[in-house]
């Protein structure tokens, strides 16, 4: 992947607003190369990163989580970074379109492949949009996962989920295979006031990786 330069002189900070009832975290984002899933692995880990989150799959959640999944999953795995701006424009519609397009293409090319969907902060809203959660079902550009692909989603892992803060969960068919983590004090997914809590999900990643492994 090469060296990264993160153009951020200070500490990673969080911001929140009212757009679409969703609160999102922010940093300065340095573009990274995207990657398509490698051939036909048994599992494809599809990650929607948080607002402005640096890293390939995301330094806070996606990158370290994928490393843990590679160690824990009993089968071969690949990863895909959802291609969407992940900025203050709140382009969850574009994110859902790319996520669904990727799953559709992979499912056609790899009939036996399953998926683990991961969303952090605004990325969690992207996953909700693709799954058809009511709170974002109206969003411009939204694309919903076709029913025939729903059974191919083995697990959904959400972190700092803004839909949780407004009382929404994933649609019923996905509930039993969804893990949703909200750090105490996080104002994005809960009622806290500690902005730093929104970038403190490292301690939840082992539980998330184990959750995914148990559903495969």
C-alpha positions in Angstrom: 0.0 0.0 0.0 3.0 2.3 0.4 3.6 5.1 2.8 0.8 7.4 3.9 0.9 11.1 4.7 -1.9 12.2 7.0 -2.2 16.0 6.6 -3.5 16.6 10.0 -1.4 18.8 12.4 -3.4 18.0 15.5 -5.6 15.4 17.0 -8.4 13.7 15.1 -11.6 15.6 16.0 -15.3 14.8 15.8 -18.1 17.0 14.5 -21.8 16.5 14.5 -24.8 18.1 12.8 -28.5 17.6 12.0 -28.3 16.6 8.3 -30.6 13.8 7.7 -30.8 13.3 11.4 -27.3 11.9 11.2 -24.2 12.9 13.2 -20.9 12.2 11.6 -17.2 12.3 12.7 -14.6 14.2 10.7 -10.9 14.3 10.0 -8.8 15.5 7.1 -8.9 12.8 4.5 -6.0 11.7 2.4 -7.1 9.7 -0.7 -5.9 6.1 -0.8 -6.1 3.7 -3.7 -9.1 1.5 -3.8 -9.0 -2.3 -4.2 -11.3 -4.8 -5.7 -11.9 -8.1 -4.0 -9.3 -10.7 -4.9 -10.7 -13.4 -7.2 -13.2 -15.7 -5.4 -12.3 -15.9 -1.8 -14.8 -17.5 0.5 -15.6 -14.2 2.3 -15.5 -10.6 1.0 -15.3 -7.9 3.7 -16.9 -4.8 2.4 -16.1 -1.6 4.4 -17.7 1.8 4.3 -15.4 4.1 6.2 -16.3 7.1 8.4 -16.3 10.8 7.4 -12.8 11.9 6.3 -11.3 8.7 7.9 -7.8 8.1 6.6 -6.5 4.7 5.7 -7.4 2.1 3.0 -10.4 0.6 4.8 -10.2 3.2 7.5 -7.5 3.6 10.3 -10.0 3.6 13.1 -12.1 0.5 12.3 -11.7 -1.0 8.8 -8.0 -1.7 8.6 -7.4 -3.1 12.1 -10.7 -5.1 11.9 -9.8 -6.7 8.6 -6.5 -7.8 10.0 -8.3 -9.5 12.9 -10.8 -11.1 10.6 -8.0 -12.6 8.5 -6.7 -14.2 11.7 -10.0 -15.4 12.9 -12.1 -16.4 9.9 -11.9 -20.1 9.2 -11.9 -19.4 5.4 -10.1 -17.2 2.9 -11.0 -13.5 2.9 -10.6 -10.4 0.7 -11.6 -6.8 1.3 -13.2 -4.0 -0.6 -13.4 -0.3 0.3 -16.8 1.2 -0.6 -16.1 4.0 -3.1 -17.9 7.1 -1.9 -16.8 10.6 -0.9 -17.2 10.1 2.9 -17.2 13.9 3.3 -19.6 16.5 4.7 -21.8 16.2 1.6 -23.3 13.1 3.2 -23.3 11.0 0.0 -24.8 7.9 1.5 -26.8 7.3 -1.6 -23.6 7.1 -3.7 -22.1 4.8 -1.1 -25.1 2.5 -1.2 -25.0 2.4 -5.0 -21.3 1.4 -5.0 -21.8 -1.2 -2.2 -24.7 -2.9 -4.0 -22.9 -2.8 -7.4 -19.9 -4.4 -5.8 -21.9 -7.2 -4.1 -23.9 -7.8 -7.3 -20.8 -8.2 -9.4 -19.0 -10.4 -6.8 -22.1 -12.6 -6.4 -22.2 -13.2 -10.1 -18.5 -13.9 -10.5 -18.2 -16.0 -7.3 -21.4 -18.0 -6.6 -20.2 -19.3 -3.3 -18.9 -16.1 -1.8 -20.4 -14.6 1.3 -20.1 -11.0 2.6 -19.3 -9.2 5.8 -20.5 -5.6 5.7 -18.8 -3.1 7.9 -19.8 0.5 8.5 -18.3 3.1 10.8 -20.0 6.5 11.5 -21.3 7.8 8.2 -20.3 4.5 6.7 -22.8 2.8 9.0 -25.4 5.0 7.4 -24.2 3.8 4.0 -24.8 0.2 5.1 -28.2 1.0 6.5 -29.1 2.6 3.2 -28.1 -0.4 1.2 -30.0 -2.7 3.5 -33.2 -0.7 3.4 -33.4 0.9 6.9 -36.4 3.2 6.9 -34.7 6.3 8.3 -32.7 6.6 5.1 -35.0 4.9 2.6 -35.8 8.3 1.1 -32.2 9.4 0.6 -31.3 10.7 -3.0 -29.4 8.2 -5.1 -30.2 5.3 -2.7 -29.8 1.8 -4.0 -31.1 -1.1 -1.9 -29.6 -4.6 -1.9 -31.8 -7.0 -3.9 -33.6 -9.6 -1.9 -31.7 -12.5 -3.6 -28.4 -11.2 -2.2 -29.6 -10.8 1.3 -28.8 -14.4 2.2 -25.2 -13.9 1.0 -24.6 -11.4 3.8 -23.2 -13.4 6.7 -22.7 -10.6 9.1 -23.1 -6.8 9.5 -20.7 -4.9 11.8 -21.6 -1.3 12.7 -19.6 1.1 14.8 -20.6 4.6 16.0 -23.9 4.1 14.1 -25.9 7.3 13.8 -29.1 5.4 13.0 -28.9 3.9 16.5 -29.0 7.4 18.0 -32.3 8.1 16.4 -33.8 4.7 17.3 -33.4 2.8 14.0 -31.9 -0.7 13.6 -31.3 -2.7 10.4 -34.4 -4.4 8.8 -35.7 -7.5 10.5 -34.1 -10.2 8.3 -30.6 -8.8 9.2 -31.1 -8.3 12.9 -29.8 -11.7 14.1 -26.6 -11.3 12.1 -25.8 -7.7 13.0 -23.5 -6.4 15.7 -23.8 -2.7 16.6 -21.2 -1.2 18.9 -21.5 2.2 20.5 -18.8 3.4 22.9 -20.0 5.0 26.1 -20.1 8.7 25.8 -20.2 8.7 22.0 -22.6 11.5 20.8 -22.9 10.1 17.3 -24.6 6.8 18.2 -25.8 7.6 21.7 -26.6 10.4 24.0 -23.1 11.1 25.3 -21.1 14.3 25.0 -17.6 12.9 24.7 -16.4 13.5 21.1 -13.2 11.5 21.7 -15.4 8.4 22.4 -16.3 8.3 18.7 -12.8 7.5 17.8 -12.3 4.9 20.6 -13.5 1.6 19.0 -10.3 -0.3 19.2 -11.4 -2.3 22.2 -14.6 -3.5 20.4 -12.8 -4.9 17.3 -12.0 -8.3 18.8 -15.6 -8.9 19.7 -16.7 -7.8 16.3 -14.2 -10.1 14.5 -15.4 -13.0 16.7 -19.0 -12.2 16.0 -18.4 -12.3 12.2 -16.5 -15.6 12.6 -19.4 -17.2 14.5 -21.8 -16.3 11.6 -19.7 -18.0 8.9 
